[in-house]
Amino acid sequence: MPDRGCFLVLEGIDGCGKSTQIERLRHWLPRSGLMPEGSELLVTREPGGSELGQALRQLLLHPPGEAAPCSTAELLLYAADRAQHVQQRILPALEAGHWVLSDRFSGSTAAYQGYGRGLSLELIEQLRLIACRGLEPDLTLLLELPLQDSLQRRGHRAADRIEASGEAFLARVCAGFTALAVQAGWQRVDARQSPEAVTADLQVAIQRCCGGHG
């Protein structure tokens, strides 16, 4: 059996630069010397990392008409998305020795539905344990960006249902990410820097955490 692969997650509020950094890491990781020979990189996201998840993503972010879920339904839909994602894509890849890089994971649920919506963090943790089946990221990288910087970067771009929940909600989400990032396995990166500087910080953090996997 091959050694288990490394599971990396990028977290942060909208506008923090996750999409840019995911693409940079997508190209860097296979050439970094960190991944064992023969291993592949699975780049995925939440919600929407599976076929079921793609349908759930549409319901969560762009629901038609009056179909917007209430806060509890929203939480359960995210949990369903994660359960399918872990079972169908993440765990099989890791068990085959491949590496996984995910745009969001369970930290986003705690930040958005817990701190943001005010739902029970204990309930969110119980759902995480059910959905993840014991899986924990090897490293969660938080791209930290003040809310006003996020709003400025987003500009007039159309907001999805979550992003349109208001500044007070987003401020709670930011505070939630800051609280979560004190946990073991999290690394904070200043997203106010240039994209190149952010990339360099991410690479250093990944090398320190996952250097032994290769």
TINU-51372 format. One line per 2 residues: number of its first residue (from 1); their letters; for each residue x, y, z of N, C-alpha, C. Coordinates in steps of 0.05 Angstrom, whole numbers, plus 5000, padded with zeros to 4 digits. Layout:
BEGIN
NUM) A) X,Y,Z,X,Y,Z,X,Y,Z ~ ...
//
This chain:
BEGIN
1) MP) 5017,4976,5000,5000,5000,5000,5018,5025,5000 ~ 5011,5044,4983,5027,5069,4983,5021,5085,5009
3) DR) 5040,5102,5016,5036,5120,5039,5013,5138,5032 ~ 4998,5146,5053,4976,5164,5050,4986,5191,5039
5) GC) 4971,5203,5021,4979,5229,5010,4974,5251,5030 ~ 4982,5275,5022,4980,5299,5039,4955,5314,5031
7) FL) 4940,5323,5051,4914,5337,5046,4917,5367,5055 ~ 4916,5385,5035,4920,5413,5040,4894,5428,5034
9) VL) 4888,5448,5050,4864,5464,5047,4870,5494,5048 ~ 4859,5509,5030,4860,5538,5031,4833,5549,5040
11) EG) 4834,5567,5060,4810,5580,5071,4813,5610,5070 ~ 4790,5624,5073,4791,5653,5074,4765,5664,5063
13) ID) 4761,5690,5068,4737,5703,5058,4740,5710,5029 ~ 4717,5716,5016,4717,5723,4988,4736,5747,4983
15) GC) 4752,5744,4962,4770,5766,4955,4798,5763,4966 ~ 4802,5741,4982,4829,5738,4995,4850,5727,4975
17) GK) 4842,5718,4952,4861,5709,4932,4863,5679,4931 ~ 4844,5664,4942,4846,5635,4941,4848,5624,4913
19) ST) 4831,5634,4895,4832,5623,4868,4859,5626,4854 ~ 4871,5650,4858,4897,5655,4846,4918,5636,4858
21) QI) 4917,5632,4884,4937,5616,4898,4933,5586,4892 ~ 4908,5578,4890,4902,5550,4883,4915,5544,4856
23) ER) 4913,5561,4837,4924,5557,4810,4955,5556,4812 ~ 4966,5574,4828,4996,5574,4830,5005,5548,4843
25) LR) 4991,5539,4864,4999,5514,4877,4994,5490,4859 ~ 4973,5491,4843,4968,5470,4824,4992,5464,4806
27) HW) 5006,5486,4798,5029,5483,4780,5054,5477,4796 ~ 5056,5488,4820,5081,5485,4836,5084,5458,4849
29) LP) 5063,5448,4861,5065,5424,4878,5077,5400,4863 ~ 5067,5394,4839,5078,5370,4825,5108,5374,4818
31) RS) 5118,5398,4817,5146,5404,4810,5162,5411,4835 ~ 5150,5410,4858,5164,5419,4883,5184,5400,4894
33) GL) 5182,5374,4886,5198,5354,4898,5187,5343,4924 ~ 5164,5353,4932,5151,5344,4957,5134,5318,4952
35) MP) 5122,5316,4929,5104,5294,4924,5120,5269,4914 ~ 5113,5246,4925,5127,5222,4916,5125,5216,4887
37) EG) 5144,5203,4875,5143,5196,4847,5118,5179,4841 ~ 5103,5186,4821,5079,5172,4813,5054,5182,4825
39) SE) 5056,5200,4845,5032,5210,4857,5021,5233,4841 ~ 4995,5237,4843,4982,5259,4827,4970,5279,4847
41) LL) 4962,5302,4836,4950,5323,4853,4921,5326,4844 ~ 4903,5322,4864,4875,5327,4860,4868,5355,4870
43) VT) 4859,5373,4853,4851,5400,4861,4821,5400,4860 ~ 4809,5407,4883,4780,5406,4886,4770,5430,4902
45) RE) 4744,5430,4908,4732,5452,4922,4707,5444,4937 ~ 4699,5461,4956,4674,5458,4970,4659,5485,4970
47) PG) 4633,5484,4966,4617,5461,4957,4623,5456,4927 ~ 4616,5431,4919,4618,5425,4890,4640,5406,4882
49) GS) 4652,5392,4901,4675,5375,4894,4667,5347,4882 ~ 4641,5342,4881,4631,5317,4869,4608,5324,4851
51) EL) 4598,5304,4837,4575,5310,4819,4551,5318,4836 ~ 4546,5304,4858,4524,5312,4876,4530,5340,4887
53) GQ) 4555,5345,4894,4562,5371,4905,4558,5394,4886 ~ 4561,5389,4860,4556,5410,4840,4527,5419,4840
55) AL) 4509,5400,4844,4480,5406,4846,4475,5421,4872 ~ 4487,5412,4893,4484,5425,4919,4496,5454,4919
57) RQ) 4518,5457,4905,4530,5484,4903,4511,5504,4891 ~ 4497,5495,4869,4478,5513,4857,4455,5520,4876
59) LL) 4445,5501,4891,4424,5506,4910,4433,5525,4932 ~ 4458,5521,4941,4469,5537,4963,4475,5566,4955
61) LH) 4488,5569,4932,4498,5596,4924,4479,5611,4905 ~ 4465,5596,4888,4448,5610,4868,4421,5596,4866
63) PP) 4406,5594,4889,4380,5580,4888,4360,5595,4872 ~ 4343,5579,4858,4322,5592,4841,4299,5602,4858
65) GE) 4288,5625,4850,4263,5635,4862,4264,5635,4893 ~ 4244,5621,4905,4241,5621,4934,4255,5597,4946
67) AA) 4274,5585,4932,4286,5560,4942,4309,5564,4961 ~ 4315,5588,4969,4338,5593,4986,4334,5578,5013
69) PC) 4354,5563,5021,4352,5547,5046,4353,5565,5071 ~ 4339,5557,5092,4343,5570,5118,4370,5562,5129
71) ST) 4378,5575,5151,4406,5571,5161,4411,5542,5168 ~ 4392,5528,5180,4396,5500,5188,4398,5482,5163
73) AE) 4380,5487,5144,4381,5472,5119,4407,5477,5104 ~ 4416,5502,5104,4442,5509,5092,4465,5492,5104
75) LL) 4465,5491,5131,4486,5475,5145,4485,5446,5137 ~ 4461,5435,5135,4458,5406,5129,4466,5401,5100
77) LY) 4460,5420,5082,4468,5416,5054,4499,5417,5052 ~ 4512,5435,5066,4541,5435,5066,4552,5408,5077
79) AA) 4539,5398,5098,4548,5372,5109,4545,5349,5089 ~ 4523,5350,5074,4518,5329,5054,4539,5331,5032
81) DR) 4545,5356,5024,4565,5360,5003,4592,5349,5013 ~ 4599,5354,5038,4625,5345,5048,4626,5315,5051
83) AQ) 4604,5303,5060,4604,5274,5063,4609,5260,5036 ~ 4596,5269,5015,4600,5258,4989,4628,5263,4978
85) HV) 4637,5287,4983,4664,5296,4974,4686,5278,4986 ~ 4684,5274,5012,4704,5258,5027,4702,5229,5017
87) QQ) 4678,5218,5016,4675,5190,5009,4683,5184,4981 ~ 4675,5201,4962,4678,5195,4934,4704,5204,4922
89) RI) 4716,5226,4933,4739,5237,4919,4764,5239,4938 ~ 4761,5252,4961,4784,5258,4977,4797,5233,4989
91) LP) 4782,5217,5003,4794,5193,5016,4806,5174,4996 ~ 4792,5167,4973,4804,5149,4954,4831,5160,4943
93) AL) 4832,5186,4938,4857,5197,4928,4879,5195,4949 ~ 4874,5202,4973,4894,5201,4994,4903,5173,4999
95) EA) 4884,5154,5000,4891,5126,5005,4908,5114,4983 ~ 4905,5126,4958,4921,5116,4936,4949,5130,4935
97) GH) 4954,5147,4955,4980,5161,4956,4981,5187,4942 ~ 4958,5196,4931,4958,5222,4917,4955,5245,4937
99) WV) 4960,5269,4928,4957,5292,4944,4931,5307,4937 ~ 4919,5320,4956,4894,5334,4952,4897,5363,4960
101) LS) 4888,5382,4943,4888,5410,4949,4859,5420,4946 ~ 4847,5429,4968,4819,5437,4967,4815,5466,4973
103) DR) 4799,5479,4956,4790,5506,4960,4766,5504,4980 ~ 4771,5509,5005,4752,5507,5028,4748,5478,5037
105) FS) 4742,5476,5063,4735,5450,5075,4719,5457,5101 ~ 4722,5441,5121,4705,5444,5145,4709,5471,5160
107) GS) 4732,5483,5157,4736,5509,5170,4716,5530,5160 ~ 4709,5529,5135,4690,5548,5124,4662,5545,5136
109) TA) 4655,5520,5142,4629,5515,5154,4628,5527,5182 ~ 4649,5523,5197,4650,5534,5224,4650,5565,5223
111) AY) 4664,5577,5204,4666,5606,5202,4640,5618,5192 ~ 4628,5607,5171,4605,5619,5159,4579,5611,5173
113) QG) 4575,5585,5177,4550,5577,5190,4550,5579,5220 ~ 4574,5575,5232,4577,5578,5261,4579,5606,5270
115) YG) 4602,5619,5265,4606,5646,5273,4588,5666,5258 ~ 4585,5661,5232,4569,5679,5215,4539,5678,5220
117) RG) 4528,5653,5218,4499,5650,5221,4491,5647,5251 ~ 4511,5641,5268,4504,5637,5296,4493,5610,5304
119) LS) 4498,5590,5286,4490,5563,5292,4509,5550,5312 ~ 4500,5529,5325,4516,5516,5346,4542,5504,5335
121) LE) 4564,5513,5347,4590,5503,5339,4593,5473,5347 ~ 4579,5466,5369,4579,5438,5377,4565,5420,5357
123) LI) 4542,5429,5347,4528,5415,5326,4545,5413,5300 ~ 4557,5435,5293,4574,5436,5269,4597,5416,5272
125) EQ) 4609,5414,5296,4630,5395,5300,4620,5366,5298 ~ 4596,5361,5308,4585,5334,5306,4580,5326,5276
127) LR) 4570,5345,5261,4566,5340,5232,4592,5336,5218 ~ 4612,5351,5226,4639,5348,5214,4650,5320,5219
129) LI) 4647,5310,5243,4657,5283,5249,4643,5262,5233 ~ 4616,5266,5229,4601,5247,5213,4610,5248,5184
131) AC) 4612,5272,5173,4618,5275,5144,4647,5268,5137 ~ 4665,5274,5155,4694,5271,5149,4705,5243,5155
133) RG) 4690,5227,5171,4699,5200,5177,4727,5199,5188 ~ 4734,5218,5205,4760,5219,5217,4781,5233,5201
135) LE) 4774,5242,5178,4794,5256,5161,4799,5285,5171 ~ 4824,5292,5174,4833,5319,5181,4853,5328,5160
137) PD) 4852,5354,5152,4873,5364,5134,4900,5362,5147 ~ 4921,5357,5132,4948,5358,5143,4955,5388,5149
139) LT) 4945,5406,5132,4951,5434,5136,4928,5451,5124 ~ 4918,5469,5141,4898,5488,5131,4910,5516,5131
141) LL) 4911,5528,5107,4924,5553,5103,4903,5575,5101 ~ 4903,5593,5120,4883,5615,5121,4895,5640,5108
143) LE) 4883,5649,5086,4892,5674,5074,4876,5696,5088 ~ 4890,5710,5106,4876,5730,5123,4875,5757,5108
145) LP) 4851,5769,5107,4847,5794,5094,4826,5810,5110 ~ 4831,5835,5117,4811,5851,5131,4786,5853,5113
147) LQ) 4763,5855,5126,4738,5856,5111,4737,5878,5091 ~ 4746,5902,5099,4744,5925,5080,4761,5920,5055
149) DS) 4784,5907,5059,4800,5900,5035,4785,5880,5017 ~ 4771,5861,5030,4756,5842,5015,4734,5855,4999
151) LQ) 4719,5874,5011,4698,5888,4997,4709,5904,4974 ~ 4732,5917,4979,4744,5933,4958,4753,5916,4934
153) RR) 4765,5894,4940,4774,5876,4919,4751,5865,4903 ~ 4729,5859,4916,4706,5848,4903,4693,5869,4884
155) GH) 4694,5894,4892,4683,5915,4876,4654,5911,4869 ~ 4647,5914,4844,4619,5911,4835,4613,5883,4824
157) RA) 4631,5864,4829,4625,5837,4820,4601,5826,4834 ~ 4584,5812,4819,4559,5802,4831,4565,5782,4853
159) AD) 4550,5785,4875,4554,5769,4899,4536,5744,4898 ~ 4546,5721,4907,4528,5698,4910,4512,5702,4936
161) RI) 4495,5682,4942,4476,5685,4964,4490,5689,4991 ~ 4513,5674,4994,4528,5676,5019,4542,5703,5022
163) EA) 4555,5712,5000,4569,5737,5000,4551,5761,5004 ~ 4525,5757,4996,4506,5779,4997,4492,5781,5025
165) SG) 4502,5767,5045,4489,5767,5071,4495,5791,5088 ~ 4511,5810,5078,4515,5835,5092,4542,5837,5106
167) EA) 4550,5862,5112,4577,5866,5124,4579,5856,5152 ~ 4557,5858,5168,4558,5849,5195,4563,5818,5196
169) FL) 4549,5804,5178,4553,5775,5175,4582,5769,5167 ~ 4592,5783,5147,4619,5778,5138,4640,5785,5159
171) AR) 4635,5805,5176,4653,5812,5197,4654,5790,5218 ~ 4631,5777,5223,4631,5754,5242,4646,5731,5230
173) VC) 4644,5727,5204,4659,5706,5190,4689,5710,5193 ~ 4698,5735,5188,4726,5742,5191,4736,5736,5219
175) AG) 4720,5744,5239,4728,5739,5267,4729,5709,5272 ~ 4710,5694,5260,4710,5665,5263,4735,5652,5252
177) FT) 4743,5660,5228,4768,5649,5217,4792,5655,5235 ~ 4793,5679,5246,4815,5686,5264,4815,5668,5289
179) AL) 4791,5663,5300,4789,5645,5323,4797,5616,5316 ~ 4789,5607,5293,4795,5580,5285,4825,5575,5280
181) AV) 4838,5596,5271,4866,5594,5262,4886,5590,5285 ~ 4877,5591,5310,4895,5585,5332,4897,5555,5336
183) QA) 4881,5539,5323,4882,5511,5326,4907,5499,5313 ~ 4915,5476,5323,4937,5461,5311,4929,5454,5282
185) GW) 4949,5455,5265,4944,5447,5237,4936,5471,5219 ~ 4933,5495,5231,4926,5519,5215,4951,5536,5213
187) QR) 4953,5550,5191,4975,5569,5186,4963,5594,5174 ~ 4968,5617,5187,4957,5643,5177,4978,5655,5158
189) VD) 4967,5666,5135,4984,5680,5115,4970,5707,5110 ~ 4987,5728,5110,4977,5755,5105,4970,5758,5076
191) AR) 4944,5760,5070,4936,5762,5042,4936,5790,5031 ~ 4945,5810,5048,4947,5837,5038,4973,5841,5022
193) QS) 4991,5821,5024,5016,5822,5009,5011,5819,4979 ~ 5032,5823,4963,5030,5817,4935,5024,5788,4930
195) PE) 5012,5780,4908,5007,5752,4903,5033,5735,4904 ~ 5055,5747,4895,5080,5732,4895,5089,5726,4924
197) AV) 5086,5746,4941,5094,5742,4969,5076,5722,4983 ~ 5051,5723,4977,5032,5703,4988,5040,5675,4979
199) TA) 5046,5672,4954,5054,5646,4943,5079,5636,4957 ~ 5098,5654,4962,5123,5646,4975,5117,5636,5004
201) DL) 5100,5650,5018,5093,5642,5045,5078,5615,5046 ~ 5061,5611,5026,5047,5586,5025,5066,5563,5019
203) QV) 5085,5567,5002,5104,5546,4995,5121,5539,5019 ~ 5130,5559,5034,5146,5554,5058,5130,5537,5078
205) AI) 5105,5545,5083,5088,5531,5102,5083,5502,5094 ~ 5079,5497,5068,5074,5470,5058,5100,5454,5060
207) QR) 5122,5466,5054,5148,5451,5056,5153,5443,5085 ~ 5147,5460,5104,5151,5454,5132,5133,5432,5142
209) CC) 5108,5432,5132,5088,5412,5141,5091,5385,5127 ~ 5095,5386,5101,5093,5362,5085,5119,5353,5073
211) GG) 5141,5364,5082,5167,5356,5070,5174,5327,5074 ~ 5163,5315,5094,5169,5286,5100,5153,5267,5083
213) HG) 5132,5277,5069,5115,5259,5053,5129,5248,5029 ~ 5148,5263,5018,5162,5254,4994,5183,5234,5000
//
